[in-house]
Amino acid sequence: MLQTANSPSWLGDVFDAELTPVVQVSSGVQVWRIADDKSEATISAQFQANAGEYHRRYSASDHFERLFRQALDQTGVAIAQAPRILDLGSGSGVNSIVPCLRLFPGAQAIATDLSVELLTMLAGYLPQLEAQDSVACVVMDAMGDYVKAEAFDLVTGAAILHHLLNPEQGIQAAARALKRGGKAIFFEPFDGYGLIALAYGRILDEARRPFRRLDRRITNALSAMAKDIAARTQPDRDAPHFPYMDDKWLFAPEDITRMAKAAGFSEVQFIAHNDHASLFRDTAAVQIRLATGLTELRLPDWANTILDAYDAALPGIVKRRMMFEGTIVMTKGE
């Protein structure tokens, strides 16, 4: 990589491609782009014109830090001291870069995304984190081969693979970037969501009975979520609408394992995020809030009773086996 003014000095150690400036925030931190990038990858409006709303709705640094810690504690994997980190699909960085800076002192990280708007947000608050010299924001298709092979100790991705047309390419990109023995950590949704889709269907059926009232906004949200879960479970990637879906996949662990082994990972571990007694009730509340943007909407007691029945029928071990969301920890072969 050609030396680029105002860039962290270590960037030349991890990039094969030349970087060109895109925007500089008021603090002087630069957002970069791959020069002569030929990628045709695209993103939807929620990551561009609506980037601020997306950032507001989905920012959860403390939550994702807990998930990182949970993954490290339960798997026992060791991350190199002061690791070099490649973060795929960073967005504004709050759910991946910020937790990594807290967890891994001395880390150097590349934050990648196709959204200039979201990376500009990250660049804006890097000085508050005293991380302007340890994090570089680069607009790029993380599925490309712009970074040097075997240059990183850790690859991370907070809910990125399920957005990809071909998630195997994301896993392959992670394997290529990692040193031998390096780790990849991804947080993703899984096909266990089919269970809560059944519960939503039951609630919608019950709402058609006399004396059962359900707010129209909740009815629309539950119906849309049930359809979304069905569309993302073993989806047909050749379907005409598939490329235009923002969220494309609910993964089966077996499929992730197959992709990881094909990419050169020697070990794949899964950690379910939740197995608590009120998982169905809590998940429904969060999904309704995210779908509507409203915090005041509440399911009626009779609907929560249906959700509680699903929770009561499924012990923690089953919830872990048929997880809604989970962490994937992959180790590259030596």
Disulfide bonds with the S-S distance in Angstrom:
none
